[in-house]
Amino acid sequence: MHLKGKRALVMGLGIHGGGVGVARFLALRGADVTVTDLRTPEDLRDSVDALAGLPIRFVLGEHRDDDFRQAEIVVRNPAVPPTSPYLQIARDAGAAVETEMTLFFRLCPGPILGVTGTKGKTTTTLLLGAMLREQFPDTVVAGNLRISALDQLPLIGAATPVVLELSSFALEGLGEAGLSPKIACITIIAPDHLDRHGTMEAYIRAKEEIWRHQRPGDAVVLNADSPVMRRMAVVEQRPRDVVWFAGAEGTETHDREDIRGTFWRGDELIWRDRSATGSSTQTVICTRDDVRLPGVHNLANVAAATAAACAFGVAPECIRRAVRAFTGVEHRLEFVRELDGVRYVNDTAATAPEAAIAALRTFDAPIVLIAGGADKNLPFDALAREIARCARSVILLRGTATPKLLEALHAVHASTTIVGPYDDFEQALNTARRIAEPGDIVLLSPGCASFGMFRNEFHRGEAFRRIVQSFT
């Protein structure tokens, strides 16, 4: 892709650097770069500082129609809806509209393995990357992990595997461009980001883009425990291999000899493949004792990553070594410390009810839950029932979703002690410390986005760590 001298407009720098990598990439490739964002220079100070010294013009606090008319290429931040009227101005003027991911897919010389899902995608992505690195040490892992994929291009050759975490927002752009990875994996699909997609059907369609444009010889890894994905595989008849994984006993993956994939049989994770003669072969990859991640849901993540690795041709012993060495991901059921007999766990990445439900089901001990935050137009009935079943107390953080969660808790007649909502996060944590008794778990698993009180969920998790570590 020839970029030198091209008038390039980056739409959406982002308060946590979503556009920094692509702006840097374009400037270093010799493009004439303008960055535009509706946020103010003060809001974007960290992102702007990260681009200091590069020949980039900034238009902040506004978008100008002329910038879009004059651009030859517009790169939108995934958070920018593809239906933005500014993008239509650019299209009408003849500009190409791209995203960081579409640029990366067009330029990447190596095979791409992509992972998406409502929850579990970060753990699965990083675990899959660890499996590949055991056999291919130069494997690159990037994507929706605060790691710019474009920054990694100099490290990638034709034989370098690339593992990407792909959000539904990123997949919208790939769908527009007709691009899908060689190996695609969907962990689970549950309601999320309905404030952006509008309906569950539209959200599912966005997730389907990860495999909609695959070619013969490519493979998609789907969840056999998911009715949505089982229907998807029947409806979407496309030229690729379907590989299944199962995180629970009793799915069809166990019973049908013609199905290729991974499943748990007792304490063993099995990879079922087809031999050259068409007969079924089964290989034990690892056992539950090899898995160091907490929670039953992580057994599904291990099965998903294993299925994708096996489909790519990674040797079982390499997968086994990676599983045994993998201890987890920060901000996801991350143990922070134990104080006065109380364990503090940071699960700030649980930004949807389904993820918070999985966290609550992980522990046998009494739970003091910290929940609530910004609304993504999601239902809270199931989360309220799980809180009533699992949590002794719930401390609410103020946000646009919190009244809906509180209403759902009242509707299920939860006997759980409800405290808050709090505007001050430190005050909420001090309350949790006061309420918690020896043997309890103080669990930050909000089930909501963080905007309003924090820049993003990672800012929320970092504040949780800092405050908890300051307790004496």
C-alpha positions as MATLAB code, in Angstrom:
seq = 'MHLKGKRALVMGLGIHGGGVGVARFLALRGADVTVTDLRTPEDLRDSVDALAGLPIRFVLGEHRDDDFRQAEIVVRNPAVPPTSPYLQIARDAGAAVETEMTLFFRLCPGPILGVTGTKGKTTTTLLLGAMLREQFPDTVVAGNLRISALDQLPLIGAATPVVLELSSFALEGLGEAGLSPKIACITIIAPDHLDRHGTMEAYIRAKEEIWRHQRPGDAVVLNADSPVMRRMAVVEQRPRDVVWFAGAEGTETHDREDIRGTFWRGDELIWRDRSATGSSTQTVICTRDDVRLPGVHNLANVAAATAAACAFGVAPECIRRAVRAFTGVEHRLEFVRELDGVRYVNDTAATAPEAAIAALRTFDAPIVLIAGGADKNLPFDALAREIARCARSVILLRGTATPKLLEALHAVHASTTIVGPYDDFEQALNTARRIAEPGDIVLLSPGCASFGMFRNEFHRGEAFRRIVQSFT';
ca = [
       0.000    0.000    0.000;
       1.514    3.291   -1.146;
       1.130    5.919    1.603;
       3.939    8.403    0.998;
       2.484   11.859    0.355;
      -1.119   10.659    0.764;
      -3.482   12.994    2.633;
      -4.465   10.759    5.568;
      -7.051   11.644    8.201;
      -7.255    9.677   11.464;
     -10.745   10.005   12.942;
     -10.696    9.376   16.679;
      -7.445    9.520   18.624;
      -9.081    8.121   21.755;
      -8.479    8.865   25.417;
      -6.582    5.603   25.857;
      -4.634    5.717   22.624;
      -6.888    3.830   20.220;
      -5.655    5.930   17.303;
      -2.052    6.477   18.376;
      -0.618    3.401   16.657;
      -2.224    4.088   13.286;
      -1.327    7.811   13.383;
       2.293    6.937   14.114;
       2.320    4.298   11.399;
       0.943    6.660    8.753;
       3.360    9.452    9.687;
       6.381    7.132    9.594;
       5.244    5.845    6.180;
       5.384    9.418    4.854;
       1.670   10.226    4.754;
       0.464   13.797    5.313;
      -1.397   13.082    8.574;
      -4.181   14.979   10.302;
      -5.783   13.647   13.489;
      -9.292   14.789   14.400;
     -11.233   14.059   17.593;
     -14.257   15.643   19.281;
     -12.518   15.553   22.639;
     -10.466   18.485   23.851;
      -6.652   18.690   23.927;
      -6.821   18.406   27.725;
      -8.831   15.166   27.508;
      -6.397   13.740   24.955;
      -3.142   14.959   26.497;
      -1.620   11.484   27.023;
      -2.477   10.374   23.483;
      -1.158   13.585   21.932;
       2.055   13.358   23.991;
       2.598    9.819   22.669;
       2.870   11.295   19.149;
       5.248   14.140   20.072;
       7.917   14.837   17.470;
       5.982   13.376   14.530;
       4.735   15.594   11.666;
       1.058   15.354   12.572;
      -1.599   18.095   12.598;
      -4.243   17.927   15.305;
      -7.828   19.148   14.989;
      -9.265   18.584   18.460;
     -12.590   19.499   20.010;
     -14.319   19.377   16.631;
     -14.581   17.657   13.245;
     -14.351   19.862   10.128;
     -16.168   18.868    6.954;
     -13.295   20.120    4.761;
     -10.803   17.774    6.438;
     -12.953   14.832    5.306;
     -13.483   16.246    1.790;
      -9.749   16.746    1.266;
      -8.579   13.388    2.624;
      -7.480   10.598    0.296;
      -7.639    8.010    3.068;
      -9.626    8.166    6.312;
      -8.792    5.747    9.128;
     -11.587    5.594   11.667;
     -11.148    4.508   15.250;
     -13.257    1.363   15.855;
     -15.334    3.369   18.351;
     -16.517    5.595   15.474;
     -19.699    4.096   13.947;
     -19.302    3.268   10.250;
     -22.525    5.236    9.648;
     -20.964    8.549   10.772;
     -22.015   11.374    8.401;
     -18.403   12.574    8.333;
     -17.337    9.247    6.839;
     -20.025    9.644    4.193;
     -18.568   13.060    3.308;
     -15.192   11.373    2.806;
     -16.673    8.548    0.715;
     -18.571   11.011   -1.471;
     -15.300   12.855   -2.090;
     -13.608    9.626   -3.200;
     -11.610    8.805   -0.067;
     -10.881    5.239    1.007;
     -12.230    4.519    4.514;
     -10.110    2.104    6.527;
      -9.491    1.024   10.115;
      -6.239    0.009   11.794;
      -7.262   -3.630   11.371;
      -8.113   -3.365    7.671;
      -4.752   -1.704    7.035;
      -3.017   -4.424    9.023;
      -4.799   -7.277    7.229;
      -3.874   -5.782    3.843;
      -0.203   -5.348    4.798;
       0.476   -8.377    7.034;
       2.578  -11.028    5.225;
       2.035  -13.756    7.845;
      -0.961  -15.999    8.644;
      -3.499  -14.352   10.976;
      -5.428  -16.127   13.733;
      -8.274  -13.991   15.090;
     -10.210  -14.384   18.348;
     -13.461  -12.684   19.257;
     -16.294  -13.254   21.722;
     -18.383  -11.480   24.326;
     -16.119  -12.769   27.067;
     -13.012  -14.900   27.230;
     -11.418  -13.417   24.128;
      -8.437  -11.797   25.866;
      -7.576  -14.903   27.883;
      -8.052  -17.105   24.808;
      -5.972  -14.777   22.618;
      -3.041  -14.641   25.020;
      -3.178  -18.370   25.745;
      -3.317  -19.158   22.014;
      -0.335  -16.868   21.496;
       1.567  -18.699   24.230;
       0.780  -22.054   22.586;
       2.043  -20.872   19.210;
       5.196  -19.366   20.717;
       6.160  -22.778   22.070;
       6.466  -23.940   18.446;
       6.930  -20.609   16.612;
       8.934  -18.315   18.945;
       8.462  -15.256   16.712;
       4.644  -15.347   17.042;
       3.137  -11.844   17.338;
       0.133  -11.122   19.593;
      -1.738   -7.814   19.200;
      -5.138   -6.291   18.481;
      -7.694   -5.228   21.092;
      -5.067   -5.537   23.852;
      -3.743   -1.959   23.904;
      -1.028   -3.240   21.516;
      -1.017   -1.656   18.050;
      -0.929   -4.355   15.388;
       0.597   -1.944   12.865;
       3.545   -1.294   15.191;
       4.348   -5.024   14.971;
       4.600   -5.188   11.160;
       8.426   -4.922   11.067;
       8.574   -8.124   13.157;
       6.384  -10.182   10.818;
       7.568  -12.360    7.952;
       5.667  -14.664    5.637;
       5.879  -17.557    8.134;
       5.240  -15.496   11.304;
       1.936  -16.397   12.981;
      -0.079  -13.393   14.189;
      -2.737  -13.777   16.898;
      -5.219  -10.896   17.145;
      -7.965  -10.128   19.620;
     -10.802   -8.624   17.553;
     -13.723   -6.669   19.011;
     -17.120   -6.437   17.332;
     -16.236   -2.832   16.435;
     -13.055   -3.936   14.659;
     -14.947   -6.726   12.903;
     -17.407   -4.236   11.416;
     -14.512   -2.658    9.519;
     -13.128   -6.014    8.415;
     -16.579   -6.980    7.164;
     -16.846   -3.807    5.081;
     -13.458   -4.631    3.536;
     -14.276   -8.331    2.988;
     -11.417   -9.542    5.209;
     -11.253  -12.473    7.651;
      -8.356  -14.284    9.385;
      -7.034  -17.692    8.303;
      -8.083  -19.190   11.643;
     -11.095  -17.554   13.304;
     -12.308  -18.321   16.833;
     -15.479  -17.187   18.607;
     -15.457  -17.898   22.343;
     -19.043  -17.098   23.308;
     -21.816  -14.762   22.188;
     -24.021  -13.061   24.785;
     -25.641   -9.606   24.905;
     -23.089   -6.769   24.842;
     -22.545   -3.373   23.199;
     -26.230   -3.069   22.330;
     -25.846    0.685   22.796;
     -23.721    0.578   19.615;
     -25.213   -2.290   17.604;
     -28.853   -1.662   18.513;
     -30.076   -5.263   18.493;
     -28.731   -8.662   19.429;
     -29.097   -9.745   15.803;
     -26.854   -6.890   14.647;
     -24.297   -7.743   17.332;
     -24.241  -11.391   16.191;
     -23.798  -10.274   12.565;
     -20.794   -8.189   13.601;
     -19.225  -11.215   15.316;
     -19.881  -13.357   12.222;
     -17.624  -11.092   10.172;
     -14.624  -12.870   11.701;
     -15.310  -15.858    9.403;
     -17.726  -14.548    6.769;
     -14.944  -13.817    4.259;
     -12.705  -16.823    4.810;
     -11.320  -18.784    1.879;
     -11.014  -22.516    1.167;
      -8.387  -23.982    3.494;
      -9.233  -21.561    6.310;
     -10.878  -22.717    9.548;
     -13.337  -21.361   12.092;
     -13.444  -22.508   15.736;
     -16.945  -22.383   17.232;
     -18.431  -23.100   20.652;
     -20.441  -26.340   20.643;
     -22.133  -25.246   23.884;
     -23.634  -22.182   22.136;
     -27.026  -22.546   20.396;
     -26.250  -19.289   18.545;
     -23.098  -20.741   17.042;
     -24.664  -24.086   16.229;
     -27.346  -22.228   14.237;
     -24.678  -20.032   12.688;
     -22.764  -23.036   11.366;
     -25.896  -24.409    9.676;
     -26.978  -21.108    8.097;
     -23.533  -19.847    7.049;
     -22.493  -22.456    4.493;
     -19.047  -21.187    3.516;
     -15.851  -22.837    2.212;
     -13.906  -23.430    5.373;
     -13.299  -26.119    7.950;
     -15.455  -25.897   11.094;
     -13.669  -26.928   14.291;
     -15.667  -27.181   17.528;
     -14.753  -26.795   21.171;
     -16.775  -27.620   24.253;
     -16.292  -26.446   27.797;
     -18.998  -28.622   29.303;
     -19.818  -32.297   29.408;
     -22.615  -33.703   27.292;
     -22.428  -31.657   24.093;
     -22.565  -33.222   20.646;
     -18.802  -32.773   20.335;
     -18.386  -35.778   22.646;
     -20.774  -38.055   20.825;
     -20.248  -37.509   17.117;
     -17.138  -39.169   15.740;
     -17.259  -37.043   12.578;
     -16.892  -33.750   14.485;
     -13.409  -32.285   14.685;
     -12.545  -30.343   17.818;
     -11.722  -30.296   21.532;
     -13.787  -31.381   24.500;
     -13.350  -32.256   28.168;
     -13.851  -35.924   29.020;
     -13.672  -36.183   32.783;
     -10.425  -34.460   33.748;
      -8.844  -34.739   30.296;
      -8.958  -32.308   27.376;
      -9.290  -34.316   24.156;
      -8.460  -33.234   20.597;
     -10.462  -35.245   18.083;
      -9.107  -35.120   14.522;
      -9.548  -37.005   11.285;
      -6.799  -39.198    9.884;
      -5.815  -39.329    6.208;
      -8.134  -42.333    5.808;
     -11.071  -40.434    7.316;
     -11.167  -42.296   10.621;
     -11.366  -40.447   13.939;
      -8.289  -40.049   16.154;
      -8.231  -38.773   19.728;
      -5.302  -37.178   21.571;
      -5.155  -36.192   25.254;
      -3.769  -32.644   25.306;
      -3.747  -31.861   29.043;
      -5.652  -32.409   32.286;
      -7.545  -30.099   34.615;
      -4.596  -30.202   36.999;
      -2.506  -28.573   34.249;
      -4.867  -25.578   34.104;
      -3.880  -22.809   36.529;
      -6.744  -20.455   35.658;
      -9.650  -20.149   38.125;
     -13.252  -20.856   37.182;
     -15.108  -23.384   35.061;
     -15.446  -20.799   32.280;
     -11.672  -20.876   31.825;
     -11.847  -24.575   30.934;
     -13.834  -23.433   27.886;
     -11.174  -20.818   27.110;
      -8.467  -23.495   27.269;
     -10.529  -25.724   24.965;
     -11.043  -22.848   22.508;
      -7.379  -21.885   22.364;
      -6.391  -25.542   22.018;
      -8.821  -26.096   19.134;
      -7.410  -23.078   17.270;
      -3.814  -24.165   17.944;
      -4.508  -27.717   16.773;
      -6.240  -26.417   13.642;
      -3.076  -24.422   12.914;
      -0.893  -27.490   13.424;
       0.698  -26.830   16.812;
       2.062  -29.991   18.422;
       0.212  -31.322   21.508;
       3.327  -31.117   23.710;
       3.708  -27.405   22.867;
       0.083  -26.761   23.797;
       0.492  -28.702   27.040;
       3.573  -26.684   28.078;
       1.758  -23.406   27.406;
      -1.306  -24.445   29.427;
       0.853  -25.441   32.394;
       2.768  -22.133   32.342;
      -0.198  -19.782   31.807;
      -1.351  -18.147   35.047;
      -3.855  -15.612   33.766;
      -4.344  -12.060   32.562;
      -4.316   -8.833   34.505;
      -7.747   -7.311   35.244;
      -9.430  -10.702   34.783;
     -10.026  -12.515   38.082;
      -6.651  -11.108   39.113;
      -5.748  -11.825   42.745;
      -4.457   -8.547   44.215;
      -3.792   -9.367   47.857;
      -5.077  -10.960   51.062;
      -5.521   -8.751   54.120;
      -7.066   -9.697   57.474;
      -8.265  -12.974   55.980;
     -10.056  -11.251   53.082;
      -8.999  -11.835   49.451;
      -9.276   -8.946   46.971;
      -9.866   -9.877   43.300;
      -9.761   -7.485   40.342;
     -12.139   -8.491   37.535;
     -12.657   -5.005   36.097;
     -12.679   -6.416   32.546;
     -16.137   -7.864   33.308;
     -17.942   -5.036   31.494;
     -21.043   -7.098   30.639;
     -23.458   -9.005   32.912;
     -22.456  -12.390   31.443;
     -18.827  -11.844   32.453;
     -19.762  -10.848   36.011;
     -21.960  -13.963   36.275;
     -18.974  -16.144   35.329;
     -16.873  -14.426   37.993;
     -19.489  -14.951   40.697;
     -19.643  -18.661   39.842;
     -15.887  -19.021   40.218;
     -15.730  -18.800   44.013;
     -17.117  -20.920   46.816;
     -16.401  -18.299   49.502;
     -18.830  -15.519   50.534;
     -18.543  -12.562   48.131;
     -18.672   -8.824   48.663;
     -19.297   -7.649   45.100;
     -18.507   -4.208   43.679;
     -20.735   -3.614   40.639;
     -22.441   -0.987   38.513;
     -21.314    1.662   36.065;
     -22.116    2.877   32.565;
     -25.002    1.495   30.526;
     -24.521   -0.454   27.273;
     -28.265   -1.108   26.908;
     -27.952   -4.592   28.400;
     -30.414   -6.562   30.586;
     -29.475   -7.243   34.214;
     -32.080   -9.840   35.242;
     -29.707  -12.827   35.073;
     -26.930  -10.950   36.875;
     -29.341   -9.897   39.629;
     -30.364  -13.536   40.164;
     -26.715  -14.593   40.351;
     -25.892  -11.799   42.807;
     -28.819  -12.915   44.977;
     -27.467  -16.484   44.896;
     -23.742  -15.840   45.331;
     -23.080  -12.454   46.947;
     -23.530  -11.677   50.630;
     -23.259   -7.950   49.913;
     -23.129   -5.766   46.822;
     -21.621   -2.301   46.738;
     -22.873   -0.224   43.825;
     -20.915    2.382   41.867;
     -22.907    5.253   40.467;
     -23.478    5.207   36.702;
     -26.140    5.165   34.020;
     -26.589    1.376   34.286;
     -26.733    1.222   38.075;
     -30.449    2.104   38.464;
     -31.304   -0.765   36.086;
     -29.181   -3.169   38.121;
     -30.742   -1.933   41.368;
     -34.242   -2.377   39.924;
     -33.353   -5.914   38.813;
     -32.047   -6.751   42.312;
     -35.283   -5.530   43.893;
     -37.313   -7.518   41.346;
     -35.686  -10.815   42.400;
     -36.182   -9.931   46.084;
     -32.488  -10.372   46.783;
     -31.639  -10.759   50.461;
     -28.167   -9.502   49.567;
     -27.159   -6.387   51.478;
     -27.108   -3.474   49.001;
     -24.924   -0.450   49.720;
     -24.497    2.711   47.674;
     -24.371    3.807   44.947;
     -21.091    5.624   45.501;
     -19.607    8.459   43.445;
     -16.251    7.970   45.155;
     -14.445    4.725   44.318;
     -12.126    4.846   47.310;
     -15.100    5.308   49.617;
     -16.755    2.275   48.009;
     -13.638    0.161   48.603;
     -13.350    1.332   52.197;
     -16.954    0.249   52.683;
     -16.144   -3.148   51.166;
     -13.247   -3.535   53.563;
     -15.458   -2.651   56.522;
     -18.201   -5.093   55.480;
     -15.947   -8.021   54.550;
     -15.265  -10.728   57.108;
     -12.358  -13.204   57.259;
     -12.854  -15.813   54.549;
     -14.721  -13.403   52.256;
     -13.740  -12.286   48.776;
     -14.035   -8.634   47.779;
     -14.689   -8.936   44.050;
     -14.613   -6.038   41.596;
     -16.685   -7.471   38.743;
     -18.931   -4.585   37.710;
     -20.906   -6.103   34.820;
     -20.901   -2.609   33.312;
     -18.631   -0.241   31.406;
     -16.647    2.327   33.357;
     -17.103    5.608   31.500;
     -18.042    8.552   33.688;
     -16.090    7.575   36.787;
     -13.043    6.265   34.850;
     -11.425    6.621   31.424;
     -11.909    2.901   30.764;
     -12.097   -0.426   32.579;
      -8.303   -0.656   32.880;
      -8.168    2.697   34.664;
     -10.812    1.299   37.043;
      -8.762   -1.873   37.667;
      -5.569    0.101   38.248;
      -7.383    2.277   40.802;
      -8.666   -0.882   42.525;
      -5.139   -2.284   42.747;
      -3.673    0.986   44.032;
      -6.312    1.516   46.727;
      -6.290   -2.093   47.923;
      -2.485   -2.162   48.090;
      -2.618    1.023   50.195;
      -4.726   -0.651   52.900;
      -2.795   -1.199   56.129;
];
